[in-house]
Amino acid sequence: GSHDSFSYWVDEKSPVGPDQATAIKRLARISLVKKIMKKWSVTQNLTFKEQLEGGIRYFDLRVSSKPGEIGQEIYFIHGLFGIKVWDGLKEINTFLEQHPKEVIFLDFNHFYAMDDSHHFFLINRIHSAFGSKLCSVECVEYVTLEYMWEKKHQVLIFYHYPLYQEYPFLWPGNKMPAPWANTTNVHKLLQFLETTLEERSRYGTFHVSQAILTPRVKTIARHLIRGLKNTLVHRNLPMILNWVKAQKPGVMGVNIITSDFVELVDFAATVIALNDLLLEDDESAS
């Protein structure tokens, strides 16, 4: 999976998003501030299509309306506004049309400046984009690839807002827990990932291990111009990748792992390769 999956393109010319504090919104009237914000807001370099082609199958999505804009259009957001959600969904659907056996998870987990009418608009967009590819809520254990192929389903949507109850194709957010370490220290991050894996409930949910470091205000202040990638990601990714390589998938192990800048190391291929351990277990069992 990718963290803040859509943030490869954010618009410096747009207003600062409603996910930001008032002080930042005021500062952002200075054009240089938005350039610096972009360096810290962008967590991915690849488009949806490029991420999909690189093996990413879980997408972490934050969305917002544009306050003051007429209509109910919804955009991706991370500090600054990104592309329209509709454009992203179409791009993903084109990939799925070309690869009918691929299955993806879309996790809508942060909503900003949205009332119920915005949610109805967005849910309608999701349904228009994917139609019969959407998998209705089931016991997690039933949802095997075989099940998905048989039903011709390709998309699981997780929706962290109460309206999910009104639509059979929206999975509740609590079926996709993604505990967050909120640290700049790679050792603390890895300890957190270990602890939350041990606490993972045995049945009934998916699980996201967020292998990401989060800058604090003082981190940004000290390394203003360098940005997220040069300050935190480059230096620590090899160590994070070593942790990934040491994991086992399955009920008591890792399930979904997310990272920033997924193309900087062999992240997706490393995670995908863990599945071979499941095959080895099957063979030894038989």
C-alpha positions in Angstrom: 0.0 0.0 0.0 0.9 3.7 -0.4 0.5 6.3 2.3 -1.4 9.5 1.2 -1.6 7.7 -2.1 -2.9 10.7 -4.3 -0.4 13.3 -3.1 1.9 13.0 -6.2 0.2 16.1 -7.5 -0.9 19.0 -5.3 -1.8 22.4 -6.5 0.3 25.3 -5.2 -2.2 27.7 -6.7 -5.2 26.4 -4.8 -6.1 27.6 -1.4 -4.7 25.7 1.6 -6.9 22.8 2.5 -9.4 22.7 5.5 -7.2 20.0 7.0 -4.7 22.7 8.0 -4.6 25.0 11.1 -5.7 28.7 10.8 -2.1 29.9 11.3 -0.9 27.9 8.3 -3.7 29.3 6.2 -2.6 32.8 7.1 1.1 32.1 6.4 0.2 30.5 3.1 -0.7 33.9 1.6 3.0 34.2 1.1 3.8 32.2 -2.1 7.0 30.7 -0.8 5.1 29.1 2.1 3.1 27.0 -0.3 6.2 25.9 -2.1 7.6 24.7 1.2 4.2 23.1 2.1 4.4 21.1 -1.1 7.8 19.7 -0.1 6.2 18.3 3.1 2.7 17.4 1.7 3.9 15.2 -1.2 4.4 11.7 0.0 4.3 9.9 -3.4 6.0 10.6 -6.7 4.0 8.1 -8.8 0.5 8.6 -10.3 -2.3 6.0 -9.5 -1.5 4.2 -12.8 2.2 4.1 -12.0 1.6 2.9 -8.5 -0.8 0.2 -9.8 1.7 -0.9 -12.4 4.4 -1.1 -9.6 2.3 -3.5 -7.5 0.5 -1.1 -5.1 -3.0 -2.4 -4.3 -4.0 -0.5 -1.1 -4.7 3.3 -1.4 -4.9 5.6 1.6 -7.3 8.5 0.6 -8.1 11.8 2.2 -10.7 13.9 0.5 -12.4 17.3 0.8 -14.8 19.7 -0.8 -13.4 23.2 -1.8 -15.0 25.7 0.5 -16.6 28.5 -1.5 -16.8 26.4 -4.7 -20.3 26.0 -6.2 -21.4 22.3 -6.4 -20.3 19.3 -4.6 -17.1 18.3 -6.3 -14.7 16.4 -4.1 -10.9 16.5 -4.3 -8.0 14.6 -2.8 -6.2 16.6 -0.2 -3.0 16.7 1.9 -2.3 20.2 3.1 -3.0 21.4 -0.5 -5.6 20.2 -2.9 -4.9 17.5 -5.4 -6.9 16.2 -8.4 -10.6 15.6 -8.5 -11.5 12.2 -6.8 -13.5 11.4 -10.0 -10.4 11.6 -12.2 -8.5 9.3 -9.8 -11.3 6.8 -9.7 -11.5 6.7 -13.5 -7.7 6.2 -13.8 -7.9 3.2 -11.3 -10.9 1.8 -13.2 -9.1 1.8 -16.5 -6.3 -0.3 -14.9 -8.9 -2.8 -13.5 -10.6 -3.1 -16.9 -7.2 -4.1 -18.4 -6.4 -6.5 -15.5 -9.7 -8.3 -14.6 -8.0 -10.5 -11.9 -6.5 -7.6 -9.9 -8.2 -6.6 -6.6 -7.7 -3.2 -4.9 -8.5 -1.6 -1.5 -9.6 2.1 -1.4 -9.6 3.4 2.1 -11.4 6.7 2.4 -10.3 7.6 6.0 -10.2 11.4 6.3 -13.0 13.8 5.2 -12.8 17.6 5.3 -15.4 20.3 4.8 -18.0 17.7 3.8 -21.7 17.4 4.9 -24.0 14.5 4.0 -24.8 16.0 0.6 -21.1 15.9 -0.3 -20.9 12.3 0.9 -23.9 11.3 -1.2 -22.2 12.9 -4.2 -18.9 11.1 -3.5 -20.5 7.7 -2.9 -22.5 8.1 -6.1 -19.2 8.8 -7.9 -17.6 5.7 -6.4 -20.6 3.6 -7.6 -20.5 5.2 -11.1 -16.8 4.5 -11.5 -16.8 0.8 -10.4 -20.4 -0.5 -10.6 -20.5 -4.3 -10.4 -16.7 -4.5 -9.5 -17.6 -3.4 -6.0 -17.5 -6.1 -3.4 -20.3 -6.0 -0.8 -19.4 -6.3 2.9 -18.7 -9.9 4.0 -16.9 -11.7 6.7 -13.2 -10.8 6.0 -12.2 -14.4 6.0 -14.6 -15.2 3.1 -13.0 -12.6 0.8 -10.4 -14.7 -1.0 -9.1 -14.0 -4.5 -11.1 -17.0 -5.7 -14.3 -15.5 -4.2 -13.5 -12.2 -5.9 -12.8 -13.8 -9.3 -16.0 -15.9 -9.1 -18.1 -12.8 -8.4 -16.1 -10.6 -10.8 -15.5 -8.1 -8.0 -12.3 -6.1 -8.0 -12.8 -3.2 -5.5 -13.2 -3.1 -1.7 -14.2 0.4 -0.4 -13.6 1.3 3.2 -15.6 4.4 4.3 -14.9 6.0 7.7 -18.2 7.9 8.0 -21.6 6.7 9.4 -23.3 6.8 5.9 -21.5 3.5 5.1 -24.4 1.8 6.8 -26.7 2.7 4.0 -24.7 1.1 1.2 -23.9 -2.6 0.9 -20.7 -1.9 -1.0 -19.2 0.4 1.7 -17.1 -1.5 4.3 -17.0 0.2 7.7 -13.7 1.9 8.5 -13.2 -0.3 11.6 -12.6 -3.2 9.2 -9.4 -1.5 8.2 -7.5 -0.4 11.3 -4.3 1.5 10.6 -2.6 2.3 13.9 -0.2 5.3 13.5 3.1 5.6 15.3 3.3 9.4 14.9 7.1 9.5 15.4 10.3 10.8 13.6 12.4 8.0 15.2 12.8 4.9 13.1 13.5 2.7 16.1 10.3 3.8 17.8 8.4 3.2 14.6 9.6 -0.4 14.3 8.8 -1.1 18.0 5.3 0.4 17.4 4.8 -1.8 14.3 5.8 -4.9 16.3 3.5 -4.1 19.2 0.5 -3.3 17.1 1.0 -6.6 15.2 1.0 -8.5 18.5 -2.2 -6.7 19.5 -3.9 -7.4 16.1 -7.3 -9.0 16.7 -7.2 -12.5 15.4 -10.3 -12.4 13.2 -12.6 -10.0 11.5 -10.5 -7.2 10.2 -7.8 -6.3 7.7 -4.8 -4.6 9.2 -2.5 -1.8 8.0 1.1 -1.5 9.2 2.0 2.1 8.5 5.7 2.0 8.0 6.0 5.8 7.8 7.7 8.5 9.8 5.8 11.7 10.6 7.6 15.1 10.8 6.9 17.3 13.8 6.7 21.1 13.6 10.3 21.4 14.7 11.4 18.8 12.1 9.9 21.0 9.4 11.3 24.2 10.9 14.9 22.8 11.0 14.8 21.3 7.5 12.4 23.7 5.8 13.8 23.6 2.3 14.8 19.9 2.3 11.3 18.5 2.6 9.9 15.2 3.8 11.7 12.9 1.3 15.2 14.3 1.9 14.8 14.7 5.7 13.1 11.6 6.9 12.4 9.1 4.1 15.7 8.6 2.2 17.7 8.0 5.3 15.3 5.6 7.0 13.7 3.6 4.2 16.5 0.9 4.1 16.0 0.1 7.7 12.2 0.0 7.3 12.6 -2.3 4.3 14.8 -4.6 6.4 11.9 -4.8 8.9 9.5 -5.7 6.1 11.8 -8.5 4.9 11.8 -10.1 8.3 8.0 -10.3 8.5 5.6 -13.2 8.0 2.2 -12.7 6.4 -1.0 -14.4 7.5 -3.4 -14.4 10.5 -0.8 -13.5 13.1 1.5 -11.6 10.9 1.5 -8.6 8.5 -1.4 -8.0 6.2 -1.1 -4.6 4.4 2.0 -2.5 4.7 2.1 1.2 3.6 5.1 3.4 2.8 5.9 6.9 1.6 7.6 7.2 -1.9 7.1 3.6 -2.7 9.4 3.7 -5.7 12.5 4.7 -3.8 13.4 1.2 -2.8 12.0 -2.2 -3.9 9.1 -1.7 -1.5 6.2 -3.3 -3.4 8.2 -6.2 -4.7 9.5 -6.9 -1.2 6.0 -6.9 0.3 4.6 -9.1 -2.5 7.4 -11.6 -2.1 6.3 -12.2 1.5 3.3 -14.1 0.0 5.8 -16.9 -1.0 6.1 -17.7 2.7 2.4 -18.6 2.7 2.9 -21.0 -0.2 5.8 -22.6 1.6 3.6 -23.1 4.7 0.9 -24.7 2.5 3.4 -27.0 1.0 4.9 -28.1 4.3 1.4 -28.6 5.7 0.4 -30.9 2.8 
